[in-house]
Amino acid sequence: MPVDGRRGEELSRLPAGPGPGPSRPTSADVARRAGVSRATVSHVLNGTDHPVSEQTRQRVLVAARELQYAPNASARALRAGRSNVVLVPMLRSATVPGADRFLENLDRELAARDLVLLMHGDRTTSGVRGAQAWAELRPAAVYVNVARGTPAAVELLRRAGVQAVLLTGAPRVDYAPTVPLDPAAVASLATRHLLARGCRRLACLVPAGPLAELPTQRYEAVVEVASAADVPVERVDCELSSDSIAPVVDRWRDPAHRPDAVYTNSDPFAILLIDKLRAAGIEVPRDIAVVGSGDHPLGAALRPAITTATFDVPAIARVVASSIRRLLDGSDLDPGLEAALRPHLIVRESG
């Protein structure tokens, strides 16, 4: 398009656009600064067994840090002929209790086994469509819930070159190695504990909102265990707020409508419930026993301290990481897997 003289003069006075940014440092730059070969840089930064003196190793690490050098993981994977990435699709719910703590532990455990955790941000994809998206990133392994890792998805991942597919969830499936973790197992354990205490009228809080799927599963587990003992269970749909809990606590002022014990689904709900019961003059555990899940730090500090059913999250992360490493090395799942998945009860004052 033609430009008149005045417009061209105005354009000529505009500041020039940004030029190319600084070039990204390479392993050759690190080698020059450290005074070593590129092969030595590779041995140090990739943690190989090649002998390198501690003094040389420190020079390489300092040079890499000063240059802000970040190794190219894709290139390293191509050189090694394999990836060290473990892809974990993000959970459907952004607020599943304990998920962040598990992922933090899993990240550390994988790193200790020379593996890298990569979270895939799409929370909804599953089946073949999900597998196509995950396979594009060329991971060494994929760790995903059985509901999303369908037989067709697992087959696609394997054909795409993914070395290990580890599923998680209950029940165990026969088309892929599975970590049979049942998040409702804590509810079954808590219910058995309350029945053993002699409780014969139970209630179960069922939080609504983004957490609804898991609490519903736990409620169903409570009902299953209680029904076998011919014990009724009152379902209490609620939210984590005083206004939501207050009506049911008000109803429980009348001993004729009061349960012997309440499983609250999680410790934060147990903390809220105990506070409302106390305000209503209902004593815990004399009038109502209360059991939560998750072993929240405040649960042990409050009075009465909260009895809770929980999983050993660091132990689960450890056996999952170990199982992934073993699958990649052509071995079986960690032999300690089953034991690490069992919930345990921490009996305190509330029930």
C-alpha positions in Angstrom: 0.0 0.0 0.0 1.4 3.5 -1.0 2.4 5.8 1.9 2.4 9.6 1.5 5.6 11.5 2.4 4.3 12.9 5.7 3.0 9.5 6.9 6.3 7.9 5.9 8.2 10.5 7.9 6.0 9.8 11.0 6.6 6.1 10.6 10.4 6.7 10.4 10.3 8.4 13.8 8.6 5.5 15.5 10.9 3.4 17.8 12.1 0.3 16.2 10.4 -2.9 17.2 12.1 -5.3 19.6 15.0 -7.1 18.1 15.8 -10.7 18.6 16.2 -11.7 22.3 19.4 -12.9 23.8 20.5 -16.3 22.6 19.8 -19.2 24.8 22.9 -20.6 26.5 24.1 -24.0 25.3 26.1 -26.7 26.8 29.0 -25.4 24.8 28.8 -22.1 26.6 28.8 -23.9 30.0 31.8 -25.9 28.9 33.8 -22.8 27.9 33.0 -21.0 31.1 33.9 -24.1 33.2 37.0 -24.9 31.2 35.8 -28.4 30.4 34.6 -30.5 27.5 30.9 -30.7 26.5 31.0 -34.3 27.3 32.0 -33.5 30.9 29.1 -31.0 31.1 26.7 -33.7 29.9 28.1 -36.2 32.4 27.6 -33.7 35.3 24.2 -32.4 34.4 22.7 -35.7 33.4 24.1 -37.5 36.5 25.8 -40.3 34.6 28.2 -42.8 36.3 31.2 -41.4 34.4 33.9 -40.4 36.9 34.2 -36.6 37.3 36.1 -35.0 40.2 34.1 -33.1 42.8 36.0 -29.9 41.9 35.2 -30.2 38.2 31.6 -31.0 39.0 31.2 -27.9 41.1 32.8 -25.8 38.3 30.2 -27.1 35.8 27.3 -26.5 38.2 28.4 -22.9 39.0 28.8 -22.2 35.3 25.4 -23.6 34.5 23.9 -21.5 37.3 25.6 -18.3 36.2 24.5 -18.7 32.6 21.0 -19.8 33.7 21.4 -22.9 31.5 18.4 -25.2 31.2 19.1 -28.6 29.5 16.8 -29.5 26.6 14.9 -32.5 27.9 13.6 -33.5 24.5 17.1 -33.5 23.0 18.4 -35.5 26.0 15.6 -38.0 25.4 16.5 -38.4 21.8 20.2 -39.0 22.6 19.3 -41.5 25.3 16.7 -43.2 23.1 14.0 -42.8 25.8 12.2 -40.2 27.7 12.2 -39.8 31.5 8.9 -38.0 31.7 6.0 -39.4 33.7 2.8 -37.8 32.6 0.0 -37.4 35.1 -3.3 -35.9 33.8 -4.8 -33.4 36.2 -7.7 -34.6 38.3 -11.2 -33.8 37.2 -11.8 -31.9 40.4 -9.4 -29.1 41.3 -10.1 -29.6 45.0 -9.8 -33.3 45.7 -8.6 -33.6 49.3 -4.9 -34.5 49.6 -4.2 -34.3 45.9 -1.6 -31.5 46.2 0.2 -33.3 49.0 0.3 -36.5 47.0 1.7 -34.8 43.9 4.4 -33.0 45.9 5.5 -36.3 47.3 5.3 -38.1 44.0 7.4 -35.4 42.3 10.2 -35.9 44.9 10.0 -39.7 44.7 10.1 -39.7 40.9 13.1 -37.3 40.9 14.9 -39.6 43.2 14.5 -42.3 40.5 15.7 -40.0 37.7 12.2 -39.4 36.4 10.4 -36.1 35.8 6.7 -35.4 36.7 4.7 -33.6 34.0 1.1 -32.6 34.8 -1.2 -32.5 31.8 -3.7 -29.6 32.3 -6.8 -30.9 30.5 -9.0 -32.2 33.3 -11.8 -33.6 31.1 -10.2 -35.7 28.3 -10.3 -39.5 28.7 -10.3 -42.6 26.6 -8.8 -42.5 23.1 -9.1 -38.7 22.9 -7.2 -38.3 26.1 -4.6 -40.9 25.1 -3.9 -39.0 21.9 -3.2 -35.8 23.7 -1.0 -37.5 26.3 0.9 -39.5 23.7 1.8 -36.3 21.8 4.1 -35.4 24.6 6.1 -38.6 24.2 6.2 -39.6 27.9 8.0 -42.6 29.2 5.0 -43.4 31.4 1.5 -42.3 32.1 -0.2 -42.6 35.5 -4.0 -42.0 35.2 -7.3 -43.0 36.8 -8.9 -46.1 35.5 -12.1 -44.1 34.6 -10.0 -42.2 32.0 -7.5 -44.9 31.1 -9.9 -47.2 29.2 -8.7 -50.3 27.4 -8.7 -48.5 24.1 -6.7 -45.6 25.6 -4.1 -47.9 27.1 -3.7 -49.8 23.8 -3.2 -46.4 21.9 -0.6 -45.3 24.4 1.3 -48.5 24.1 1.2 -48.4 20.3 2.5 -44.8 20.5 5.6 -46.0 22.3 4.7 -45.2 25.9 6.8 -47.7 27.9 4.6 -48.0 31.0 1.0 -47.2 31.7 0.0 -47.4 35.3 -3.7 -47.0 36.3 -5.1 -46.0 39.7 -8.5 -46.7 41.2 -10.8 -49.4 42.3 -11.5 -52.1 41.3 -8.3 -53.4 39.8 -8.5 -54.0 36.0 -6.9 -56.8 33.9 -5.7 -54.8 30.9 -3.0 -52.7 32.6 -1.1 -52.6 35.9 -3.2 -51.0 38.5 -2.8 -49.2 41.9 -6.1 -50.3 43.5 -6.5 -47.3 45.7 -10.0 -46.9 47.0 -10.6 -43.4 48.4 -13.8 -44.7 50.1 -11.8 -47.2 52.2 -11.4 -44.6 54.9 -15.2 -44.4 55.3 -15.5 -48.2 55.7 -12.7 -48.2 58.3 -14.3 -45.3 60.2 -17.7 -47.0 60.2 -16.4 -50.3 61.5 -14.7 -48.4 64.3 -17.9 -46.7 65.3 -19.9 -49.9 65.2 -17.2 -51.5 67.4 -17.7 -48.7 69.9 -21.4 -49.7 70.1 -22.9 -46.9 68.0 -26.2 -48.0 66.5 -27.5 -44.8 64.9 -25.2 -43.2 62.5 -25.1 -40.0 60.4 -22.8 -39.1 57.5 -22.1 -35.6 56.2 -22.1 -35.5 52.4 -20.4 -32.2 51.2 -21.9 -30.7 48.0 -20.2 -28.8 45.3 -17.0 -29.7 43.5 -16.2 -32.4 46.1 -19.6 -34.2 45.7 -18.4 -37.3 43.9 -15.9 -38.5 46.5 -18.2 -37.9 49.6 -21.0 -39.7 47.8 -18.8 -42.7 47.3 -17.8 -42.5 51.0 -21.4 -42.2 52.1 -22.2 -45.4 50.1 -19.4 -47.2 51.8 -20.7 -46.1 55.2 -24.2 -47.4 54.3 -22.8 -50.7 53.0 -20.9 -51.4 56.3 -23.7 -50.2 58.5 -26.4 -52.2 56.7 -24.5 -55.4 57.3 -25.0 -54.7 61.0 -28.6 -53.5 60.5 -27.7 -50.0 61.6 -29.4 -47.0 59.9 -27.5 -44.1 58.4 -28.8 -40.5 58.2 -27.5 -38.7 55.1 -26.8 -35.0 55.8 -26.1 -33.0 52.6 -24.2 -29.9 53.5 -21.5 -27.3 52.7 -18.5 -26.2 54.7 -20.3 -23.3 56.4 -22.0 -22.7 59.8 -25.3 -21.8 58.1 -25.3 -25.2 56.3 -24.5 -27.3 59.5 -26.7 -25.3 61.9 -30.1 -26.7 61.0 -29.1 -30.3 61.4 -27.4 -29.6 64.7 -30.5 -27.8 65.9 -32.5 -30.9 65.1 -30.1 -33.1 67.0 -30.7 -31.1 70.2 -33.6 -33.5 70.6 -32.1 -36.9 71.8 -35.0 -38.7 69.9 -33.5 -37.4 66.6 -29.9 -37.6 67.5 -27.4 -40.1 66.1 -24.9 -41.9 68.2 -22.0 -40.9 65.9 -21.2 -38.9 62.8 -18.7 -39.7 60.0 -17.9 -36.3 58.6 -16.1 -37.3 55.4 -13.2 -35.0 56.1 -11.5 -33.4 59.1 -12.4 -29.8 58.2 -16.1 -30.8 58.4 -15.4 -32.5 61.7 -13.9 -29.4 63.1 -16.9 -27.3 62.0 -19.4 -29.8 63.3 -17.8 -30.1 66.7 -17.8 -26.4 67.1 -21.5 -26.2 66.3 -22.3 -29.2 68.6 -20.5 -27.5 71.4 -22.4 -24.3 70.9 -25.6 -26.2 71.0 -24.7 -27.9 74.3 -24.1 -31.3 72.7 -20.9 -32.9 74.1 -18.5 -34.9 72.0 -18.1 -37.8 72.3 -20.5 -38.3 75.2 -23.6 -37.4 73.2 -22.3 -37.8 69.7 -19.0 -39.4 68.6 -17.4 -37.7 65.6 -14.9 -39.2 63.2 -13.3 -37.5 60.2 -10.8 -38.3 57.5 -7.5 -36.9 56.3 -5.5 -36.2 59.6 -5.7 -32.5 59.3 -3.0 -30.8 61.5 -5.6 -28.9 63.5 -7.4 -32.2 64.3 -4.8 -33.2 66.8 -4.6 -29.7 68.4 -8.3 -29.1 69.1 -10.2 -30.3 72.1 -11.6 -32.8 71.8 -8.9 -34.0 69.4 -10.4 -35.6 66.3 -10.4 -39.3 65.6 -9.6 -39.7 61.9 -9.3 -42.3 59.2 -6.5 -41.6 56.7 -4.0 -42.8 54.2 -0.2 -42.6 54.5 0.2 -40.2 51.5 4.0 -40.2 51.4 4.1 -44.0 51.5 1.6 -44.2 48.6 3.6 -41.7 46.5 6.7 -43.8 47.2 5.3 -47.1 46.0 3.7 -45.4 43.0 7.0 -43.9 42.0 8.8 -47.2 42.6 6.2 -49.1 40.6 6.6 -46.8 37.6 10.4 -47.1 37.8 10.1 -50.9 38.0 7.7 -51.1 35.1 10.1 -49.0 33.0 12.9 -51.4 33.9 10.8 -54.4 32.9 9.9 -55.5 36.4 6.7 -55.9 38.4 4.9 -53.4 40.7 6.5 -52.6 44.0 5.9 -55.6 46.3 4.9 -53.2 49.1 2.0 -51.7 47.1 -0.9 -53.4 48.8 0.3 -52.6 52.3 0.8 -48.9 51.5 -2.7 -48.5 50.2 -4.5 -49.6 53.4 -6.0 -46.8 55.4 -5.3 -46.5 59.1 -7.3 -45.1 62.0 -5.9 -42.5 64.4 -8.0 -42.8 67.6 -8.2 -39.6 69.6 -10.9 -38.0 71.9 -13.8 -37.3 69.5 -14.8 -40.9 68.9 
